[in-house]
């Protein structure tokens, strides 16, 4: 018997994976190096540098895989019939 999957709405899934990815970056890099991966633009919005964005995206992928391994998935997979 396949375990039940828990589907999370898109905005919550993006928020959770993003928060976890950002946390992992901060833990991995430490405060000094994390600060090198972000900048504040002219609108006072925090952004990642190109290198920081690539690292963040990789951590989002990792967090998505980890959640999937425990059957927590994005609601789009419900429409895909998974």
Secondary structure, DSSP 8 states (H G I E B T S, - for coil): -----EEE-HHHHHHHHHHHHHHHHHHHHHHHHHHTTEEE-TTS-EEE-HHHHHHHHHHHHHHHHHHHHTTEEETHHHHTT-
